[in-house]
Amino acid sequence: MDMNINWYLDPITKKFADFSGRAGRQEFWMFVLFHVIAVIVLAIISGIIRTQLLLYIYWLATLVPYLALGVRRLHDTGRSGWWFLIGLIPFGGIVLLIFFIMEGQPGDNQYGPNPKRVTSGIAASM
């Protein structure tokens, strides 16, 4: 597993509000992993300094990149980004989690080229 910090930084800096294209499972889940680690660290710091302000600022700062990455992940499975709204209904989060876990569609789809092929092609040319 590639534990490169760019898995976390790229959705925040380069693809901040990019709701088009596709995101593979590794890109999504590595962002989630680093995001959870950051939340835990900020929660500890917030407990020490007795204010939740840092945690709230972080959540607001990463909301749009997370939504954009989630939409691109849904695109990889061949679903519209509007499926993200299913998380607002009871048990919809479970359905959304299943979609995020699913393998992406092989080959190109209506949302763009397969991110596995694009990533492996870049890595092979280096």
PyMOL commands that set and color helices and strands:
alter all, ss='L'
color gray80, all
select helices_A, chain A and resi 6-13+25-49+53-76+81-88+92-101+115-125
alter helices_A, ss='H'
color red, helices_A
deselect
rebuild
show_as cartoon
